Amino acid sequence: MKIFDVHTHVFPDKIAAQALAHLRKNSCGIPVFTDGTAAGLAAKAREAGYTAWLNCPVVTRPDQVHSVNDRVAKQNSLPMLSMGGMHPAVTAPQDEITRIHELGLRGVKFHPEYQEFFLLEERLEPIWQRCEELSLPVIIHAGQDIGFEPPFHSSPPDFVELSRRHPGLTIIAAHLGGWRSWDDVERHLVGSAVLMDTAFAKPFMRDPHQLSRIIRAHGADKILFGTDSPWQDLREAVADIMSLALPAADTERIFWGNAARLWPVLQSA
């Protein structure tokens, strides 16, 4: 079975060790499972049986956007594809969204906590509109974040409303729709048009049946496999999905088929 991970992170080789040390310090010392480099991820991905994976750069300052997108555009071919990075405070955000599209990047990654924004703010509307116009999928961190204190910047109802406002926008709510907010995901997000990835979710779920329940209720055709690597062991993440004993067709959709529908380049992998 082919496997595509829609939610991974890599850093430039020169700063990877420093970046991971900084992030671990600010995130309760959580373990890492790669060295943070593209080569390190590739080695672990091969061990886990991956066919391909997607890098999701998180831009923490608006002045980084242009250079980050230039860098990741050079690492955007199979087996590692890449999203573009965006910060809501960047000057002329619609122009940079257009440039992300012209660079051939596979969509846009957002992180409401690191970037301090709420999904439904008026200033975000031009960004969502341009992504919708260019058919650029967006992957958005959803729910709590281990490195931040409440109140948090996103909630499952916000994703539902964003989808209602922009029905042509492909929205992927990371961490199964809301990290450590999965009861609210079941109450509000399940059944909506919003896609979800599985990144960094099952190890933190108190209810051992909640992952399976959400997938079955939401529909396997709207679930994408992800890990948030380097923060999750890739082989264990694959095993977590396999352990659900879903119908074979649903498992294939989660690991590969749904992503191949969003990113046709995967059909050549």
Summary of the structure (lengths in Angstrom):
residues: 269
radius of gyration: 16.9
end to end distance: 12.3
largest distance: 47.6
contacts: 923
relative contact order: 0.15
helix: 45%
strand: 12%
